[in-house]
C-alpha cells in the first residue's frame, strides 16, 4: 500500500474558522495526523454558524461548513483558560511536528503557548501563526476576516465591474490564505528534513493576497498607473467577456486571442457584414471598440443556449465555456469524472457531500478517510495513548472542566 505524503507527521492544531482550519485540513488530506485542540468554552465559529449564508446550525456537530474544511482530523477538548490544560497542550506539542494557530497576534503568548515557550518544549517544532496583518508592525493588533483581507490587499478593488463597488470575494480569500499556510508548512518540513531545524512562520493573510496582484503593484511602481476593475474584459484580447444566452440567467464566456480564432469565430457566425467593418479589422481595433463589439456578439449568443455556443466555438478552436450554476456544476459530466465531490459518513449528520481531494498524487495519493471530528472524539486516544494519562486522572480533569 502506498504511503501518504505526510504519513508520520503530527500537527497540534489550535486553528479555527477557515484561514487556519483549511490549512491544516490540507495537511490532513495528505496523511498528517492533525489533532484539533478545541473547547466548549470557545467554540470554533464554523461549528455554529456559516458567515457566508448567515445560517446558524443546531448544536456543534451539525455544521456542513465545519465538516468540509476539517476532514480527516482528530479532536480533543482542552479548556485553555485552565493552567492544567496549558500543560496538556504543551505535552501534545512535545509529541508533534507542527503547531498551527490563527488567533490574533499575542493571544498564544498570553496563554503561555508562544513560539519561544513551545520551542523550549520541542526544539525542532515548526509553528505557523496566521493572522490578518502579520505578527509585527503597526497593524498587528487588527483583527480580520476574508473580506478585509481582499480589501486591504487591493484584490477587491481589482475584482468586479467598473460601474459597481469592489468585490471582496467573501470566504474564498480565507481559503487562499490557508493554501499559502499549507504550502509554507510543507516547505518548512522540507527544510527540517534537510537541516533538522524547525522554524516560526509569521503569515499575513493580507500579504498572501497582495502577491496575487503583483502585476498591478509593479505597473504602479514602474509606470505610475493605477489598475482598476473592469469586469470580464482583458487588457489585450477582444472579444473577451461573458455573453448572455438563451434561457433564464444563462451566460457563456468567450475569449479570442489570435487572428485565426477571430476568423473561425466569424465563420461560425456566418460572416455577417459587421465582421468586415474596419472597427474590427485587427485585435487593437476590436479592443478599442469592444463596447459595440460585445453588443453584436450578444445579438448572436442570445439565440442559443450556453452549451450550444460552447460546443460550436470549441469545435472551431475558439475558447468558450458556459457560466454554470451550482446545480449545473454538480451535474457536469467532467466534474463527476474528476471526482470533485465525494460522500462521507458523519456520525451526526449522516451522509454528507464534500469536496474531494484537490490534487492527484501518483506515488503518495491523498485521500479522505473520515468526516470531520465530533468535538472531543479523540480524547481517549490522545490523553491515554499518546500522553499516557491514567483513567482516573482523565476523569478528574473532565470533572474539573480542564478537558471540556
C-alpha positions in Angstrom: 0.0 0.0 0.0 1.3 3.4 -1.0 2.4 5.8 1.8 0.7 9.2 2.1 2.9 12.2 1.6 2.8 13.3 5.2 2.4 10.0 6.9 4.1 10.1 10.3 3.7 13.9 10.7 1.6 15.1 13.6 0.0 18.5 13.9 -1.2 20.3 17.1 -3.9 22.3 15.6 -5.1 25.4 17.5 -6.6 26.9 14.4 -10.3 27.9 13.9 -12.6 29.4 11.2 -11.4 29.0 7.6 -8.0 30.5 7.1 -6.4 28.3 9.8 -8.5 25.2 9.7 -8.3 24.7 5.9 -4.5 25.0 6.0 -4.3 22.1 8.5 -7.1 20.3 6.7 -5.0 20.1 3.5 -2.2 18.5 5.6 -4.7 16.0 6.9 -5.7 15.1 3.4 -2.0 14.3 2.7 -1.9 11.9 5.6 -0.8 14.1 8.6 -2.3 13.3 11.9 -4.0 16.6 12.8 -5.2 16.9 16.4 -7.7 19.8 16.6 -7.5 21.3 20.1 -10.8 22.9 20.9 -13.2 23.6 23.7 -16.9 24.1 24.6 -15.7 27.4 26.3 -14.6 28.8 22.9 -16.3 27.0 20.1 -15.0 27.3 16.6 -17.5 29.7 14.9 -17.8 27.4 11.9 -19.3 24.8 14.1 -22.2 27.0 14.9 -22.7 29.4 12.0 -22.0 29.9 8.4 -20.9 33.5 7.8 -21.3 33.2 4.0 -25.0 32.4 4.1 -25.8 33.6 7.6 -27.2 30.2 8.7 -26.9 29.0 12.3 -26.6 25.3 13.0 -28.3 23.2 15.6 -25.6 22.3 18.1 -21.8 22.0 17.4 -22.0 18.8 15.4 -24.3 19.8 12.5 -22.2 22.2 10.5 -21.5 21.1 7.0 -19.1 24.1 6.7 -17.0 22.8 9.6 -17.2 19.3 8.2 -16.0 20.5 4.7 -12.7 22.0 6.0 -11.8 19.7 8.8 -11.9 16.3 7.1 -9.6 13.5 8.4 -8.9 15.4 11.7 -8.9 14.2 15.3 -10.4 16.4 18.1 -9.6 16.8 21.8 -11.3 19.1 24.3 -9.0 21.4 26.2 -10.2 24.4 28.1 -7.2 26.7 27.6 -8.4 29.0 30.4 -7.2 26.4 32.8 -3.4 26.1 33.7 -3.6 22.3 33.6 -5.0 22.5 30.1 -2.0 24.6 29.0 0.3 21.9 30.4 -1.5 19.2 28.5 -1.4 21.3 25.3 2.4 21.6 25.8 2.6 17.8 26.1 0.7 17.4 22.8 3.2 19.8 21.2 6.0 17.7 22.6 4.9 14.7 20.5 4.1 16.8 17.4 6.0 18.1 14.4 3.9 21.2 13.7 1.8 23.7 15.7 -0.7 25.8 13.8 -2.8 28.7 15.0 -4.6 31.7 13.6 -5.6 33.8 16.6 -5.0 37.5 16.9 -1.2 38.2 17.4 -0.3 38.0 21.1 -3.0 35.5 22.1 -0.9 32.4 22.1 1.8 34.3 24.1 -0.8 35.4 26.7 -1.9 31.7 27.0 1.6 30.7 27.7 1.9 28.9 24.3 4.0 31.3 22.3 6.8 30.1 20.0 9.6 30.6 22.4 7.8 28.6 25.1 6.9 25.8 22.7 10.4 25.7 21.2 11.7 25.0 24.7 9.2 22.1 24.9 10.1 20.8 21.4 13.3 22.4 20.0 12.7 21.4 16.4 9.0 22.4 16.3 7.5 24.2 13.3 5.0 26.8 14.2 2.6 28.6 11.8 0.9 31.8 13.1 -1.6 33.1 10.6 -3.2 36.4 11.1 -4.8 39.3 9.2 -1.7 41.6 9.0 1.1 39.5 10.5 2.6 39.4 13.9 4.7 42.6 13.6 4.1 46.2 12.5 1.6 48.9 13.3 -1.4 46.8 12.1 -0.5 43.6 14.0 -3.4 44.1 16.5 -6.1 44.4 13.9 -8.5 41.5 13.6 -9.7 40.5 10.2 -11.9 38.2 8.1 -11.8 37.2 4.5 -13.4 40.4 3.1 -10.9 42.6 4.9 -8.0 40.5 3.5 -9.3 41.2 0.0 -9.8 44.9 0.6 -6.5 45.6 2.4 -4.5 43.6 -0.2 -6.0 45.6 -3.1 -7.6 42.5 -4.7 -11.1 43.7 -4.1 -10.6 46.9 -6.0 -9.3 44.9 -9.0 -12.3 42.5 -8.9 -15.8 43.3 -10.2 -17.4 45.6 -12.6 -16.2 49.1 -13.3 -19.5 50.7 -12.5 -20.1 48.8 -9.3 -18.4 48.5 -5.9 -15.3 46.4 -5.3 -15.9 42.7 -4.9 -14.4 41.3 -1.6 -14.9 37.7 -2.8 -16.2 36.6 0.7 -14.7 33.4 2.0 -12.6 32.5 -1.0 -9.8 34.7 0.3 -9.7 32.8 3.6 -9.0 29.7 1.6 -6.3 31.4 -0.4 -4.5 32.4 2.8 -5.0 28.8 4.0 -3.4 27.4 0.9 -0.4 29.7 1.4 -0.2 28.5 5.0 -0.2 24.8 4.0 2.4 25.4 1.4 4.7 27.2 3.9 4.4 24.3 6.3 5.3 21.8 3.6 8.4 24.0 2.8 9.3 24.1 6.5 9.0 20.3 6.7 11.3 20.0 3.7 13.8 22.4 5.3 13.6 20.4 8.5 14.2 17.2 6.7 17.4 18.6 5.3 18.7 20.5 8.3 16.9 19.1 11.4 15.8 22.6 12.3 12.3 23.9 13.0 11.1 27.4 12.3 8.5 30.0 13.1 6.2 31.1 10.2 4.5 34.5 10.6 1.9 34.6 7.8 -0.1 37.7 6.9 -3.3 36.8 5.2 -3.3 40.3 3.6 0.2 39.8 2.1 -0.8 36.3 0.9 -3.5 38.1 -1.2 -1.3 41.0 -2.3 1.1 38.8 -4.1 -1.7 37.8 -6.4 -1.9 41.4 -7.5 1.8 41.6 -8.4 1.3 42.8 -11.9 -0.9 45.7 -10.7 1.6 46.6 -8.0 4.5 46.6 -10.5 2.5 48.6 -13.0 2.1 51.3 -10.4 5.7 51.2 -9.2 7.2 51.3 -12.7 4.6 53.2 -14.7 2.6 55.2 -12.2 -0.6 53.6 -13.5 -3.4 52.5 -11.1 -5.2 49.5 -12.4 -8.9 49.3 -11.9 -11.6 46.5 -12.0 -13.0 46.0 -15.5 -15.4 43.1 -15.2 -14.6 40.2 -17.5 -12.6 42.3 -20.0 -9.0 41.8 -20.9 -6.3 44.4 -21.4 -5.4 42.9 -24.8 -8.0 40.4 -26.1 -11.4 41.2 -27.6 -13.9 39.7 -27.7 -13.3 38.8 -24.1 -16.4 38.7 -21.9 -19.3 36.8 -20.6 -22.3 36.9 -23.0 -26.0 36.3 -22.4 -27.5 33.3 -23.9 -31.0 31.8 -24.4 -32.6 30.9 -21.1 -33.0 32.4 -17.6 -29.7 34.0 -16.5 -27.6 31.8 -18.8 -24.2 33.1 -20.0 -21.2 31.9 -21.9 -17.6 33.2 -21.7 -15.7 33.8 -25.0 -12.0 34.7 -25.3 -10.3 35.4 -28.7 -6.6 35.8 -28.7 -5.4 35.3 -32.3 -6.4 36.2 -35.8 -7.1 32.6 -36.7 -9.5 32.4 -33.8 -11.3 35.6 -34.9 -11.6 34.2 -38.4 -13.1 30.9 -37.1 -15.4 32.9 -34.9 -16.7 34.9 -37.9 -17.3 31.8 -39.9 -19.4 30.3 -37.1 -21.5 33.5 -37.1 -21.9 33.2 -40.9 -19.5 36.1 -41.7 -22.1 38.9 -41.2 -21.3 42.3 -42.7 -20.3 43.9 -39.4 -17.4 41.4 -39.0 -15.7 43.1 -42.0 -16.1 46.6 -40.6 -12.8 48.4 -40.2 -13.6 48.9 -36.5 -13.0 45.2 -36.1 -10.2 44.7 -38.6 -7.5 43.7 -36.1 -7.1 42.9 -32.4 -6.4 46.5 -31.4 -9.3 47.9 -33.3 -11.6 45.3 -31.7 -10.3 46.1 -28.3 -10.9 49.9 -28.9 -14.5 49.2 -30.0 -15.4 46.4 -27.6 -18.5 48.1 -26.3 -20.1 47.9 -29.7 -18.5 44.5 -30.4 -19.9 43.0 -27.2 -23.4 44.1 -28.2 -23.0 42.4 -31.6 -21.7 39.2 -30.1 -24.6 39.1 -27.7 -27.0 39.6 -30.5 -25.7 36.2 -31.8 -25.3 34.3 -28.5 -28.8 35.2 -27.3 -30.2 32.8 -29.9 -28.5 29.7 -28.4 -28.1 28.0 -25.1 -24.7 28.4 -23.3 -24.0 24.8 -24.1 -24.7 25.2 -27.8 -22.4 28.2 -28.1 -19.7 26.4 -26.2 -20.0 23.4 -28.5 -19.9 25.3 -31.7 -17.0 27.5 -30.7 -14.8 24.8 -29.1 -15.1 22.7 -32.2 -13.8 25.7 -34.2 -10.9 26.2 -31.9 -12.3 29.2 -30.1 -12.1 29.4 -26.3 -15.6 29.2 -24.8 -17.2 27.9 -21.7 -20.6 28.1 -20.2 -21.0 30.0 -16.9 -22.6 27.3 -14.8 -25.0 27.5 -11.9 -24.3 25.4 -8.8 -26.7 22.8 -10.0 -25.1 22.6 -13.4 -21.6 22.3 -11.8 -22.6 19.4 -9.6 -24.2 17.6 -12.5 -21.5 18.3 -15.1 -20.0 15.1 -16.5 -16.4 16.3 -16.4 -16.9 17.4 -12.8 -18.2 14.0 -11.9 -15.5 12.2 -13.8 -12.7 14.1 -12.0 -14.3 13.2 -8.6 -14.5 16.8 -7.5 -17.0 15.8 -4.8 -17.5 12.7 -2.7 -19.6 11.5 0.2 -18.6 10.9 3.8 -20.5 9.4 6.7 -20.7 11.8 9.6 -21.7 10.3 13.0 -24.4 13.0 13.5 -25.3 14.4 10.1 -25.2 11.1 8.2 -24.1 11.0 4.6 -22.7 14.4 3.6 -21.4 15.6 0.2 -18.0 17.2 0.4 -15.3 18.4 -2.0 -12.8 15.7 -2.7 -9.0 15.9 -2.6 -7.9 18.9 -4.8 -4.9 17.1 -6.3 -3.9 13.7 -7.6 -0.5 12.3 -6.5 0.8 9.2 -8.3 3.1 7.8 -5.6 1.6 9.2 -2.4 -2.1 9.5 -3.0 -4.0 11.9 -0.8 -7.4 10.7 0.3 -10.4 11.4 2.6 -10.5 8.8 5.3 -13.2 10.2 7.6 -15.6 13.1 8.2 -14.7 16.0 10.4 -14.5 15.1 14.1 -17.1 15.2 16.7 -15.8 17.5 19.4 -13.5 15.6 21.8 -13.9 12.3 19.9 -10.2 11.6 20.2 -9.8 12.4 24.0 -9.1 8.8 24.9 -6.5 8.2 22.1 -4.6 11.5 22.8 -4.7 11.6 26.6 -4.5 7.9 27.3 -2.4 6.5 24.5 -0.2 9.5 23.4 0.3 11.2 26.7 -0.1 8.1 29.0 -2.6 9.6 31.5 -4.3 7.1 33.7 -8.1 6.8 33.5 -8.7 8.3 37.0 -6.7 11.4 36.1 -8.6 11.8 32.9 -11.9 11.5 34.8 -10.7 14.1 37.3 -9.7 16.5 34.5 -13.1 16.1 32.9 -14.9 16.8 36.3 -12.7 19.9 36.7 -13.6 21.1 33.2 -9.9 21.1 32.1 -10.9 18.5 29.4 -14.0 20.4 28.4 
